[in-house]
Structures are given as structure tokens and as C-alpha cells.
Amino acid sequence: MLKPLRRAAVRVVKPRVSDETWARLRAVDPWHRQSRRGLIAFNKWDKHQYARHYGRHFMDLRRTSFTLLQIGIDGYRREGSGGESLRMWKHLFPKAQIVGLEQDDKPFLNEKRILVYQGSQTDAYLLRSIARKHRNLKIIVDAGSHRPEHIRATFAILFPLLSDGGFYAIEETQTSYWPRFGGSADLKDPATTMSMIKDLLDGLNYEEFGDQKPRCYADSHVVAVHCYHNLVIIEKGVNAEGGHRPRDWATPGVAYDGNS
Ligand SMILES: C[S@@+](CC[C@H](N)C(=O)[O-])C[C@H]1O[C@@H](n2cnc3c(N)ncnc32)[C@H](O)[C@@H]1O
């Protein structure tokens, strides 16, 4: 009874990509060679080349059980539209619970291991409830409004709720530079997405400057910031390696002697 239904579903989601594109994808990211169905969202991602970065960073999680939360699942208000990337994640992580958060209602996407919530990416109460309900949040993908003020607010709420060893990805970071999306062409504007990212980079080295104490939660929990064209992937862990600065670190003009 179920078989014809399942076959029909596979036909619907089958990716339409040329052989040339397939060859290129396989070349850059052998992780995805495993399955054509896993490439459902590649039409979209290939444009931005996110997939090969995700493939590299997320590969170790592929056989583990955890929760992946994606904010913004596409389709907007179009009925029955969106969710391709959620299905792709489900396929790529066979033991993971995939959770979506979307401002528009998408109940048709709910199925085994995929659960979609309707709401805003800046609703702190909702985000915390989701994290409480779905433990071991190891991957968060912010693909929501792409507005810097939302991206920053969501990161402030959700990053502390991400598990150690987890990844926080922000897609379409180019909007940081676009006033139309609330970004700014001023590279020093402190309110943009990329200014937050640049600050995370300083925080990564907090033990080498100032009073060597973390200025905020992110300082002591961001262990790597991977920046790509229009994509940032932040790794979480314990950032307390210990400082290496010499006693006279604040004295200008003293040459580095290799002992620090
Ligand atoms: C560009 S799409 C994301 C596509 C995603 N990269 C993918 O592969 O599926 C952005 C989605 O975010 C949703 N969105 C926009 N603002 C939001 C907000 N404040 N809270 C939650 N979702 C939002 C939109 O409705 C839309 O469906």
C-alpha cells in the first residue's frame, strides 16, 4: 500500500541538475556522492557554493544523533512550497531530528524526524522553548530574514543554547553591506552582521589582550569562525587555551623574541 506513495514522493523531490553540475558537485564534495536525493536543495545552494563548506564542517556529525535547527525554510507564503533543505538535512543526517522555524505556516512539512514551528526568529521565548524541547542542538542554520538586526538578535539568543562541538551557520551574509536589508555600506558600521563576526574574531583571542577575561559569553565559547563568500560558520566549544603573551606585551617597539 505504501510503496507507490513513497515512489511518487521521491519523484517529486528528485533534483533537476545537469550531469555537468553533478560531476562538479561530486568533485568538490564527495560527502554528497552518497545519494541523489540528498542533493535536493543543491540547485539553490550550488549558486552560493554553501554545500561544499557544509559538507566539510558537518561531515563528522553525519552518523550521530542530534538536533539541527534551520531558521527560514523557504516557500514564504506560497502554499505547499519550501522545505527542500529540511528534507536534504534529514537525508544527510539519518539519526538527526530536523527542526525548522518559519514565519509562515508550513504544516505539510511535518513528518518523521522533521518538525516545523511557525514564528519569528527573534522570538526569544519560542527559540528557548524549541531548544528545551529538542536537546543536543548541534547545528543551527540562520537562513531567515537575512536582516542584520535579526541575525544578531537570533545569534545572541541561540548561540548559548547550542551544544559544545556544535556549529552555527549564517547564510547570505552579503546583506550586511546592503542598506535595503538593514545593512550598511560603511564597513565600520557596528550594527551589521559582519561587524558582529569581526568582533567574534577579536573575542577568539581575548586571552591575548586586555585583562585576559572574556568580555561576553561568545568570547569564551567561540573556538573558530570560518568565513566564506556570503556564509559564516561558527564553531562552539571551550575557548580557554590560556594566553601566550609576554610580561612586556604592552610595551611598544619591543621585538618578538620567539619565547611567547
Ligand atoms: C531565503 S528563504 C531560506 C532558504 C534557505 N536557504 C533554504 O535553503 O531553504 C528565507 C525564509 O525565511 C523566512 N523568514 C523571513 N523572515 C523571518 C523571520 N523573521 N522569522 C522566521 N522566518 C523568517 C521567509 O518566510 C522565507 O521562507
The ligand as a Gaussian input file, in Angstrom:
#p B3LYP/6-31G(d) Opt

LIG

0 1
 C       15.509000      32.717000       1.522000
 S       14.431000      31.681000       2.406000
 C       15.557000      30.492000       3.131000
 C       16.005000      29.475000       2.170000
 C       17.016000      28.514000       2.739000
 N       18.355000      28.958000       2.398000
 C       16.798000      27.113000       2.188000
 O       17.678000      26.560000       1.581000
 O       15.713000      26.576000       2.419000
 C       14.035000      32.692000       3.779000
 C       12.849000      32.178000       4.588000
 O       12.889000      32.820000       5.859000
 C       11.576000      33.167000       6.259000
 N       11.670000      34.311000       7.173000
 C       11.868000      35.610000       6.849000
 N       11.895000      36.379000       7.967000
 C       11.710000      35.533000       9.015000
 C       11.640000      35.725000      10.429000
 N       11.765000      36.931000      10.978000
 N       11.424000      34.647000      11.217000
 C       11.299000      33.407000      10.652000
 N       11.366000      33.167000       9.332000
 C       11.559000      34.218000       8.517000
 C       10.864000      33.500000       4.951000
 O        9.471000      33.346000       5.062000
 C       11.491000      32.505000       3.987000
 O       10.726000      31.339000       3.861000

